[in-house]
Amino acid sequence: MIDKLCKRILGHPEILGRIIKGFIKEAKDVFLEEIIELIKGKKEQEGNSYFQQLNNVIDIA
């Protein structure tokens, strides 16, 4: 149960965005809001989403 809760926390777009911003040097200068939008899959490039929002905890590897 704790594992599932941790996956839900880490899979939340704002938490995941902060992790990406803090640890990936290419994302250092990108606004947090933009990273969150990319995680949610709202911004597309060439018809493909950068990330797909996970709808279920089971989907998180």
Beta strands, then each sheet from edge to edge (+ up, - down):
strand 1: 44-45
strand 2: 48-49
sheet 1: 1+ 2-
end
